[in-house]
Amino acid sequence: MNKIEGIILAAGYSARVKAFKMTLPLGEKTVLESCLQGMLDFCDKIIVIGGYQVEKIIPIVKAYPKVELVYNENYSEGMFSSVKKGLSYITSKRFFLTPGDYPVISKDTYRVMLNTVGEIVVPVYDGQTGHPALLASYLSQEIGQKEASLKEFINTKGFTTVTVDDEGILLDIDTWEDYLRIKDYLRVHNSGRKG
């Protein structure tokens, strides 16, 4: 059985944006919905890990039957606590993982990654690694025993890269300027597709 599942991390404080970034609008959708919709076609189930202001994402997640919201009561300990929480809900052989503030990852990136063999697959654009990561589920226990970060685990373990034509793997929302830049990116991207 080739089930694929996904984890989207949506528990953080959004402190530098000074607004709850998961619900910021991007076109007709929120940031979280945009992130979900890139992954949705390729996953049997997606786990969204909520924490700070979790009540704001409940109605978003409810609209998607394949998506399950899990509350991380330890979200104040940082992103790695949400990674560990998500791992305990994975039942597939491989799973995607991305922070929820990467809303413009293209579907082609997920498709190309799924067709790449490796226990950890990471996309590369313009020489830089980005999100999502595709991991073998048997690594979950090993990850769960670590204290540092997922990035450190991946770098130590080693990974397979796949080059993609998708700047979206590098575009996250850490600041309000990042958010505005992604809105511009989408505007250009969408007008290019229509033309």
Contacts in CASP RR format, 6 or more apart in sequence:
PFRMAT RR
TARGET T0000
AUTHOR 0000-0000-0000
METHOD contacts of the structure
MODEL  1
MNKIEGIILAAGYSARVKAFKMTLPLGEKTVLESCLQGMLDFCDKIIVIG
GYQVEKIIPIVKAYPKVELVYNENYSEGMFSSVKKGLSYITSKRFFLTPG
DYPVISKDTYRVMLNTVGEIVVPVYDGQTGHPALLASYLSQEIGQKEASL
KEFINTKGFTTVTVDDEGILLDIDTWEDYLRIKDYLRVHNSGRKG
1 93 0 8 1.000
2 93 0 8 1.000
3 44 0 8 1.000
3 91 0 8 1.000
3 92 0 8 1.000
3 93 0 8 1.000
4 42 0 8 1.000
4 43 0 8 1.000
4 44 0 8 1.000
4 92 0 8 1.000
4 93 0 8 1.000
4 94 0 8 1.000
4 95 0 8 1.000
4 96 0 8 1.000
4 114 0 8 1.000
5 43 0 8 1.000
5 44 0 8 1.000
5 45 0 8 1.000
5 46 0 8 1.000
5 47 0 8 1.000
5 90 0 8 1.000
5 91 0 8 1.000
5 92 0 8 1.000
5 95 0 8 1.000
5 96 0 8 1.000
6 39 0 8 1.000
6 43 0 8 1.000
6 45 0 8 1.000
6 46 0 8 1.000
6 47 0 8 1.000
6 90 0 8 1.000
6 95 0 8 1.000
6 96 0 8 1.000
6 97 0 8 1.000
7 46 0 8 1.000
7 47 0 8 1.000
7 49 0 8 1.000
7 83 0 8 1.000
7 86 0 8 1.000
7 87 0 8 1.000
7 89 0 8 1.000
7 90 0 8 1.000
7 95 0 8 1.000
7 96 0 8 1.000
7 97 0 8 1.000
7 98 0 8 1.000
8 32 0 8 1.000
8 35 0 8 1.000
8 36 0 8 1.000
8 39 0 8 1.000
8 46 0 8 1.000
8 47 0 8 1.000
8 48 0 8 1.000
8 49 0 8 1.000
8 97 0 8 1.000
8 98 0 8 1.000
8 99 0 8 1.000
8 100 0 8 1.000
9 49 0 8 1.000
9 79 0 8 1.000
9 82 0 8 1.000
9 83 0 8 1.000
9 97 0 8 1.000
9 98 0 8 1.000
9 99 0 8 1.000
9 100 0 8 1.000
10 22 0 8 1.000
10 32 0 8 1.000
10 48 0 8 1.000
10 49 0 8 1.000
10 50 0 8 1.000
10 51 0 8 1.000
10 57 0 8 1.000
10 99 0 8 1.000
10 100 0 8 1.000
11 49 0 8 1.000
11 50 0 8 1.000
11 51 0 8 1.000
11 52 0 8 1.000
11 54 0 8 1.000
11 72 0 8 1.000
11 75 0 8 1.000
11 78 0 8 1.000
11 79 0 8 1.000
11 82 0 8 1.000
12 50 0 8 1.000
12 51 0 8 1.000
12 52 0 8 1.000
12 75 0 8 1.000
12 78 0 8 1.000
12 79 0 8 1.000
12 82 0 8 1.000
13 52 0 8 1.000
14 20 0 8 1.000
14 21 0 8 1.000
14 22 0 8 1.000
14 52 0 8 1.000
16 174 0 8 1.000
16 175 0 8 1.000
17 24 0 8 1.000
17 173 0 8 1.000
17 174 0 8 1.000
17 175 0 8 1.000
17 176 0 8 1.000
17 178 0 8 1.000
17 179 0 8 1.000
18 176 0 8 1.000
19 176 0 8 1.000
20 52 0 8 1.000
20 53 0 8 1.000
20 56 0 8 1.000
21 31 0 8 1.000
21 101 0 8 1.000
21 173 0 8 1.000
21 179 0 8 1.000
22 30 0 8 1.000
22 31 0 8 1.000
22 32 0 8 1.000
22 53 0 8 1.000
22 56 0 8 1.000
22 57 0 8 1.000
22 60 0 8 1.000
22 100 0 8 1.000
22 101 0 8 1.000
23 30 0 8 1.000
23 31 0 8 1.000
23 32 0 8 1.000
23 56 0 8 1.000
23 57 0 8 1.000
23 60 0 8 1.000
24 30 0 8 1.000
24 31 0 8 1.000
24 173 0 8 1.000
24 179 0 8 1.000
26 34 0 8 1.000
26 103 0 8 1.000
26 182 0 8 1.000
26 183 0 8 1.000
26 186 0 8 1.000
27 183 0 8 1.000
27 186 0 8 1.000
29 37 0 8 1.000
30 60 0 8 1.000
31 100 0 8 1.000
31 101 0 8 1.000
31 103 0 8 1.000
31 173 0 8 1.000
31 179 0 8 1.000
32 48 0 8 1.000
32 57 0 8 1.000
32 60 0 8 1.000
32 100 0 8 1.000
32 103 0 8 1.000
33 60 0 8 1.000
34 103 0 8 1.000
34 104 0 8 1.000
35 98 0 8 1.000
35 100 0 8 1.000
35 101 0 8 1.000
35 102 0 8 1.000
35 103 0 8 1.000
35 105 0 8 1.000
36 46 0 8 1.000
36 48 0 8 1.000
36 60 0 8 1.000
36 64 0 8 1.000
36 67 0 8 1.000
38 105 0 8 1.000
38 106 0 8 1.000
38 107 0 8 1.000
38 110 0 8 1.000
39 46 0 8 1.000
39 96 0 8 1.000
39 98 0 8 1.000
39 105 0 8 1.000
39 110 0 8 1.000
39 132 0 8 1.000
40 46 0 8 1.000
40 64 0 8 1.000
40 66 0 8 1.000
40 67 0 8 1.000
41 107 0 8 1.000
41 110 0 8 1.000
42 96 0 8 1.000
42 107 0 8 1.000
42 110 0 8 1.000
42 111 0 8 1.000
42 114 0 8 1.000
43 66 0 8 1.000
43 96 0 8 1.000
44 66 0 8 1.000
44 92 0 8 1.000
45 66 0 8 1.000
45 67 0 8 1.000
45 68 0 8 1.000
45 91 0 8 1.000
45 92 0 8 1.000
46 64 0 8 1.000
46 66 0 8 1.000
46 67 0 8 1.000
46 68 0 8 1.000
47 67 0 8 1.000
47 68 0 8 1.000
47 70 0 8 1.000
47 86 0 8 1.000
47 89 0 8 1.000
47 90 0 8 1.000
48 57 0 8 1.000
48 61 0 8 1.000
48 67 0 8 1.000
48 68 0 8 1.000
48 69 0 8 1.000
48 70 0 8 1.000
49 70 0 8 1.000
49 71 0 8 1.000
49 72 0 8 1.000
49 75 0 8 1.000
49 82 0 8 1.000
49 85 0 8 1.000
49 86 0 8 1.000
50 57 0 8 1.000
50 69 0 8 1.000
50 70 0 8 1.000
50 71 0 8 1.000
50 72 0 8 1.000
50 75 0 8 1.000
50 82 0 8 1.000
51 71 0 8 1.000
51 72 0 8 1.000
51 73 0 8 1.000
51 75 0 8 1.000
51 82 0 8 1.000
52 75 0 8 1.000
54 69 0 8 1.000
54 71 0 8 1.000
57 69 0 8 1.000
58 69 0 8 1.000
61 67 0 8 1.000
61 68 0 8 1.000
61 69 0 8 1.000
68 89 0 8 1.000
70 85 0 8 1.000
70 86 0 8 1.000
70 89 0 8 1.000
72 81 0 8 1.000
72 82 0 8 1.000
72 85 0 8 1.000
72 86 0 8 1.000
74 81 0 8 1.000
74 85 0 8 1.000
75 81 0 8 1.000
75 82 0 8 1.000
79 99 0 8 1.000
79 149 0 8 1.000
79 150 0 8 1.000
80 146 0 8 1.000
80 148 0 8 1.000
80 149 0 8 1.000
80 150 0 8 1.000
83 97 0 8 1.000
83 143 0 8 1.000
83 150 0 8 1.000
84 143 0 8 1.000
84 144 0 8 1.000
87 140 0 8 1.000
87 143 0 8 1.000
87 144 0 8 1.000
88 140 0 8 1.000
90 137 0 8 1.000
90 140 0 8 1.000
91 137 0 8 1.000
92 137 0 8 1.000
93 136 0 8 1.000
93 137 0 8 1.000
94 134 0 8 1.000
94 135 0 8 1.000
94 136 0 8 1.000
94 137 0 8 1.000
95 134 0 8 1.000
95 135 0 8 1.000
95 137 0 8 1.000
96 110 0 8 1.000
96 113 0 8 1.000
96 132 0 8 1.000
96 133 0 8 1.000
96 134 0 8 1.000
97 131 0 8 1.000
97 132 0 8 1.000
97 133 0 8 1.000
97 134 0 8 1.000
97 135 0 8 1.000
97 150 0 8 1.000
98 105 0 8 1.000
98 131 0 8 1.000
98 132 0 8 1.000
98 133 0 8 1.000
99 131 0 8 1.000
99 172 0 8 1.000
101 172 0 8 1.000
101 173 0 8 1.000
101 174 0 8 1.000
102 131 0 8 1.000
102 132 0 8 1.000
102 168 0 8 1.000
102 169 0 8 1.000
102 171 0 8 1.000
102 172 0 8 1.000
103 171 0 8 1.000
103 173 0 8 1.000
103 182 0 8 1.000
104 168 0 8 1.000
104 171 0 8 1.000
104 182 0 8 1.000
104 185 0 8 1.000
104 186 0 8 1.000
104 189 0 8 1.000
105 131 0 8 1.000
105 132 0 8 1.000
105 166 0 8 1.000
105 168 0 8 1.000
105 169 0 8 1.000
106 164 0 8 1.000
106 166 0 8 1.000
106 168 0 8 1.000
108 164 0 8 1.000
108 165 0 8 1.000
108 166 0 8 1.000
109 123 0 8 1.000
109 132 0 8 1.000
109 164 0 8 1.000
109 166 0 8 1.000
109 168 0 8 1.000
109 169 0 8 1.000
110 132 0 8 1.000
112 123 0 8 1.000
112 162 0 8 1.000
112 164 0 8 1.000
113 121 0 8 1.000
113 123 0 8 1.000
113 132 0 8 1.000
113 134 0 8 1.000
113 162 0 8 1.000
113 164 0 8 1.000
114 134 0 8 1.000
116 134 0 8 1.000
116 160 0 8 1.000
116 162 0 8 1.000
117 160 0 8 1.000
118 136 0 8 1.000
118 159 0 8 1.000
118 160 0 8 1.000
119 135 0 8 1.000
119 136 0 8 1.000
119 138 0 8 1.000
119 139 0 8 1.000
119 157 0 8 1.000
119 160 0 8 1.000
120 133 0 8 1.000
120 134 0 8 1.000
120 135 0 8 1.000
120 136 0 8 1.000
120 139 0 8 1.000
120 154 0 8 1.000
120 157 0 8 1.000
120 158 0 8 1.000
120 159 0 8 1.000
120 160 0 8 1.000
121 133 0 8 1.000
121 134 0 8 1.000
121 135 0 8 1.000
121 159 0 8 1.000
121 160 0 8 1.000
121 161 0 8 1.000
121 162 0 8 1.000
122 129 0 8 1.000
122 130 0 8 1.000
122 133 0 8 1.000
122 134 0 8 1.000
122 154 0 8 1.000
122 159 0 8 1.000
122 160 0 8 1.000
122 161 0 8 1.000
122 162 0 8 1.000
123 129 0 8 1.000
123 130 0 8 1.000
123 131 0 8 1.000
123 132 0 8 1.000
123 161 0 8 1.000
123 162 0 8 1.000
123 163 0 8 1.000
123 164 0 8 1.000
123 166 0 8 1.000
123 169 0 8 1.000
124 130 0 8 1.000
124 161 0 8 1.000
124 162 0 8 1.000
124 163 0 8 1.000
124 164 0 8 1.000
124 169 0 8 1.000
125 163 0 8 1.000
125 164 0 8 1.000
125 165 0 8 1.000
125 166 0 8 1.000
125 167 0 8 1.000
125 168 0 8 1.000
125 169 0 8 1.000
125 170 0 8 1.000
126 167 0 8 1.000
126 170 0 8 1.000
127 163 0 8 1.000
128 170 0 8 1.000
129 161 0 8 1.000
130 169 0 8 1.000
130 170 0 8 1.000
131 169 0 8 1.000
131 172 0 8 1.000
132 169 0 8 1.000
133 150 0 8 1.000
133 154 0 8 1.000
133 159 0 8 1.000
139 157 0 8 1.000
142 153 0 8 1.000
143 150 0 8 1.000
143 153 0 8 1.000
146 152 0 8 1.000
146 153 0 8 1.000
167 185 0 8 1.000
168 185 0 8 1.000
171 178 0 8 1.000
171 181 0 8 1.000
171 182 0 8 1.000
171 185 0 8 1.000
172 178 0 8 1.000
173 179 0 8 1.000
173 182 0 8 1.000
END
